[in-house]
Amino acid sequence: MARVRIRDVADAADVSITTVSLVLNNSDARIPEKTRERVRAAAEALGYAPNQVARGLREKRTRTIGFISNQIATTPFAGRMILGVQDVAREHGYLIILVDTGGDEETEREAIASLANQRVDRMIYASMWHQVVDRPKALPQDAVFLNCRPADEKGVAVVPDDRAGGRLATERLLTAGHRRIAYLDAVSEPHPIATDLRYEGYCDALRQAGIEPEPRLRVSAEVSAQGGREATNRLFDLPSAECPTAVFCFNDRVAAGVYQAAHRRGLLLPGDLSIVGYDDQQYVAAEQEPPLTTIALPHYAMGRWAMEQVLGVAPAWPAGPAHLMECPLVERESVGPPSEA
């Protein structure tokens, strides 16, 4: 099928090519509204699509944004960041060119160079998890960092507010009446920034309630269900008077292991033990029995925020300290009052 040209629209609407161009680009308010309606109707009836290459040459932009990630594109857990970016791009007529480097530095260098050669208007540099990153040498200075922060603090960045999230999780357990609350930490390489931030929030909440954090109730766990089981068993091998009545877990996978260990010991949830997770991970948190109360990572909201910064359609965030995105509580059924026993 032959491509519909602007001349075809002009002939169908019985106007000049210049008039069609002005109407479709909203460039001249002096054109009568009836003429505008006739041009738009003709363009729609013919299925006319503007030549984006020519449009880009006129506007000196390609209306494309480069998106560089380490593993996000292959990880359903963090994919909502991409969805947030894409939704804003679609709303404003932009296209996303996504490159997943798999964490390989050479692939990353090639990706940045390739996107520059494609003349993308801006770039987003994204990470699967909250971390501090060294700025790639070839990355443009106006790139926006998503779910990571540049070590030199010379870029615009957005990350989850993990400290506030840890505080919120602990406050939920305190509100239910718990006073002996354990924190299951994360053991992995590289060490996640988030685990220390969430622990700081946990300590903030306890101290605000007049409770001094107990070192014995901070237990390290591999970031898996098995790690959660082993850490829970260590907690419940403590003398009964020192055992926790509630557990705040670094993430939902660790929390799944707490469920397993608790069930094996004959503990009722939340009757004997309350649990709060973190991440609101799809197919994990809501599938527990009972469903897990958790803190959600704001992946979609961060993706939207980053793209809005790139396009300049939201108040500009200055380069320097990252914007902290709120991590909301997702209330389910794993928290109750402490058992009198």
TIVO-542736 format. One record per residue (C-alpha): residue in three letters; x, y, z. Coordinates in pm, whole numbers, padded with zeros to 5 digits, always signed. Layout:
! residues N
ALAXYZ
...
***
This chain:
! residues 341
MET+00000+00000+00000
ALA+00136+00342-00101
ARG+00219+00580+00180
VAL-00036+00860+00225
ARG+00135+01192+00155
ILE+00058+01537+00287
ARG-00046+01632-00069
ASP-00318+01363-00055
VAL-00459+01519+00260
ALA-00448+01864+00102
ASP-00637+01740-00207
ALA-00900+01563+00006
ALA-00957+01871+00223
ASP-00936+02110-00075
VAL-00667+02324+00087
SER-00299+02392+00030
ILE-00015+02172+00154
THR+00097+02463+00373
THR-00245+02476+00540
VAL-00235+02102+00614
SER+00112+02136+00765
LEU+00009+02431+00983
VAL-00306+02256+01105
LEU-00142+01922+01188
ASN+00143+02098+01369
ASN-00089+02345+01548
SER+00130+02624+01413
ASP-00117+02898+01310
ALA-00421+02998+01516
ARG-00552+03221+01231
ILE-00679+02924+01029
PRO-01061+02900+01071
GLU-01183+02617+01293
LYS-01402+02472+01014
THR-01094+02443+00793
ARG-00903+02278+01076
GLU-01180+02026+01127
ARG-01188+01947+00753
VAL-00811+01889+00745
ARG-00814+01668+01055
ALA-01105+01465+00921
ALA-00927+01413+00588
ALA-00605+01309+00760
GLU-00789+01060+00980
ALA-00993+00917+00690
LEU-00679+00864+00481
GLY-00476+00727+00772
TYR-00211+00993+00730
ALA+00097+00962+00956
PRO+00356+01244+00957
ASN+00710+01169+00846
GLN+00890+01154+01181
VAL+01234+01181+01024
ALA+01145+01503+00847
ARG+00972+01630+01159
GLY+01283+01554+01362
LEU+01503+01745+01119
ARG+01277+02048+01142
GLU+01260+02037+01524
LYS+01627+01934+01561
ARG+01524+01633+01769
THR+01435+01271+01701
ARG+01165+01229+01967
THR+01344+00920+02091
ILE+01484+00852+02439
GLY+01761+00603+02512
PHE+01699+00374+02810
ILE+02004+00187+02941
SER+01954-00076+03210
ASN+02166-00346+03370
GLN+01904-00623+03406
ILE+01563-00456+03427
ALA+01436-00567+03087
THR+01487-00933+03178
THR+01344-00904+03531
PRO+00963-00893+03566
PHE+01004-00769+03925
ALA+01144-00432+03818
GLY+00975-00409+03479
ARG+00719-00157+03604
MET+00992+00107+03583
ILE+00996+00056+03207
LEU+00617+00071+03198
GLY+00621+00407+03380
VAL+00877+00544+03135
GLN+00684+00415+02833
ASP+00350+00553+02949
VAL+00488+00908+02979
ALA+00672+00873+02646
ARG+00352+00763+02473
GLU+00155+01050+02625
HIS+00400+01300+02471
GLY+00471+01131+02139
TYR+00814+00986+02216
LEU+00967+00646+02145
ILE+01189+00452+02388
ILE+01499+00268+02262
LEU+01582+00017+02536
VAL+01918-00156+02576
ASP+01973-00411+02854
THR+02346-00455+02918
GLY+02324-00746+03162
GLY+02566-00556+03383
ASP+02853-00590+03134
GLU+03070-00274+03114
GLU+03177-00325+02753
THR+02818-00377+02641
GLU+02726-00064+02834
ARG+02992+00146+02655
GLU+02877+00018+02318
ALA+02513+00086+02407
ILE+02580+00448+02503
ALA+02780+00507+02185
SER+02511+00346+01971
LEU+02234+00554+02126
ALA+02441+00870+02073
ASN+02485+00773+01705
GLN+02108+00729+01682
ARG+02084+01092+01798
VAL+01842+01017+02082
ASP+01723+01336+02251
ARG+01811+01227+02607
MET+01911+00915+02801
ILE+01790+00739+03115
TYR+02038+00523+03306
ALA+01856+00265+03520
SER+01944-00004+03772
MET+01749-00309+03883
TRP+01809-00227+04250
HIS+01886+00085+04454
GLN+02260+00149+04435
VAL+02534+00409+04391
VAL+02694+00385+04047
ASP+03004+00528+03884
ARG+02898+00752+03600
PRO+02998+00594+03265
LYS+03244+00828+03094
ALA+03045+00848+02771
LEU+02709+00908+02940
PRO+02574+01258+02864
GLN+02570+01497+03159
ASP+02196+01551+03123
ALA+02113+01179+03162
VAL+01861+01097+03437
PHE+01943+00817+03682
LEU+01659+00580+03768
ASN+01671+00360+04082
CYS+02038+00453+04128
ARG+02250+00752+04225
PRO+02573+00872+04059
ALA+02870+00861+04295
ASP+02970+01214+04192
GLU+02618+01345+04268
LYS+02629+01545+03945
GLY+02315+01412+03790
VAL+01938+01413+03837
ALA+01833+01090+04006
VAL+01534+00918+04167
VAL+01553+00632+04419
PRO+01310+00473+04667
ASP+01301+00622+05016
ASP+01412+00299+05182
ARG+01476+00453+05523
ALA+01121+00589+05541
GLY+00994+00253+05417
GLY+01175+00069+05696
ARG+01031+00311+05948
LEU+00678+00264+05809
ALA+00704-00117+05825
THR+00822-00110+06186
GLU+00557+00145+06286
ARG+00290-00089+06149
LEU+00411-00362+06386
LEU+00441-00121+06678
THR+00087+00001+06617
ALA-00033-00359+06642
GLY+00121-00375+06991
HIS+00453-00548+06925
ARG+00764-00456+07120
ARG+01003-00740+07037
ILE+01046-00691+06663
ALA+01325-00864+06471
TYR+01486-00738+06151
LEU+01604-00995+05897
ASP+01894-00834+05714
ALA+02027-00918+05367
VAL+02355-01090+05289
SER+02463-01055+04927
GLU+02742-00918+04709
PRO+02753-00635+04643
HIS+02604-00527+04975
PRO+02266-00360+04907
ILE+02240+00002+05018
ALA+01874-00063+05090
THR+01938-00308+05372
ASP+02119-00050+05585
LEU+01865+00221+05502
ARG+01573-00006+05596
TYR+01750-00099+05919
GLU+01802+00269+06000
GLY+01429+00325+05950
TYR+01357+00026+06176
CYS+01578+00178+06447
ASP+01418+00520+06402
ALA+01072+00377+06466
LEU+01180+00172+06769
ARG+01356+00464+06933
GLN+01061+00691+06864
ALA+00855+00436+07061
GLY+01111+00435+07346
ILE+01259+00097+07253
GLU+01634+00050+07208
PRO+01713-00186+06916
GLU+01857-00520+07030
PRO+02157-00649+06832
ARG+02037-01009+06880
LEU+01716-00930+06693
ARG+01904-00821+06381
VAL+01979-01144+06197
SER+02148-01171+05858
ALA+01985-01384+05590
GLU+02064-01489+05237
VAL+01820-01313+05003
SER+01603-01618+04946
ALA+01331-01825+05113
GLN+01599-02064+05242
GLY+01783-01768+05395
GLY+01461-01659+05563
ARG+01403-02009+05706
GLU+01754-02034+05848
ALA+01742-01686+06001
THR+01403-01755+06158
ASN+01530-02077+06312
ARG+01820-01887+06467
LEU+01576-01637+06615
PHE+01353-01903+06766
ASP+01648-02093+06909
LEU+01684-01800+07151
PRO+01537-01842+07501
SER+01158-01815+07474
ALA+01149-01485+07664
GLU+01385-01331+07406
CYS+01204-01453+07094
PRO+01036-01188+06878
THR+00661-01160+06836
ALA+00704-00991+06497
VAL+00955-00990+06212
PHE+01034-00720+05956
CYS+01208-00873+05654
PHE+01446-00711+05407
ASN+01232-00838+05121
ASP+00937-01062+05039
ARG+01145-01365+04943
VAL+01307-01366+05286
ALA+00959-01325+05436
ALA+00842-01635+05245
GLY+01111-01832+05430
VAL+00986-01694+05762
TYR+00641-01831+05677
GLN+00788-02174+05606
ALA+00990-02187+05928
ALA+00697-02062+06134
HIS+00461-02322+05988
ARG+00713-02600+06058
ARG+00729-02491+06422
GLY+00351-02491+06449
LEU+00321-02116+06485
LEU+00002-01942+06376
LEU+00028-01636+06151
PRO-00042-01370+06261
GLY-00168-01517+06589
ASP+00177-01620+06715
LEU+00397-01421+06480
SER+00337-01111+06268
ILE+00540-01050+05953
VAL+00601-00749+05728
GLY+00799-00779+05405
TYR+00939-00533+05155
ASP+00911-00492+04776
ASP+00551-00615+04718
GLN+00703-00863+04476
GLN+00461-01003+04221
TYR+00363-01369+04276
VAL+00527-01367+04620
ALA+00366-01128+04869
ALA-00001-01176+04783
GLU+00039-01554+04738
GLN+00143-01629+05096
GLU-00102-01778+05346
PRO-00208-01545+05496
PRO-00125-01278+05233
LEU+00179-01073+05331
THR+00164-00713+05449
THR+00458-00541+05283
ILE+00615-00216+05168
ALA+00591-00154+04793
LEU+00883-00035+04586
PRO+00750+00253+04373
HIS+00894+00124+04045
TYR+00617+00261+03823
ALA+00613+00602+03993
MET+00993+00630+03967
GLY+00980+00544+03596
ARG+00719+00812+03532
TRP+00915+01069+03737
ALA+01239+01000+03547
MET+01071+01036+03208
GLU+00891+01354+03313
GLN+01230+01500+03410
VAL+01376+01399+03075
LEU+01093+01564+02883
GLY+01073+01868+03108
VAL+00700+01822+03172
ALA+00733+01838+03553
PRO+00911+02077+03791
ALA+01284+02028+03737
TRP+01482+01846+04006
PRO+01833+01989+04057
ALA+02146+01778+04010
GLY+02278+01652+04343
PRO+02095+01455+04612
ALA+01848+01210+04460
HIS+01474+01256+04473
LEU+01336+01011+04732
MET+01018+00838+04616
GLU+00769+00729+04881
CYS+00738+00353+04944
PRO+00374+00286+05046
LEU+00246+00023+05288
VAL+00040-00255+05128
GLU-00189-00384+05401
ARG-00284-00751+05386
GLU-00334-01011+05661
SER+00003-01099+05815
VAL-00005-00849+06103
GLY-00203-00887+06423
PRO-00162-00816+06793
PRO+00103-01011+06987
SER-00004-01339+07140
GLU-00063-01326+07517
ALA+00127-01653+07539
***
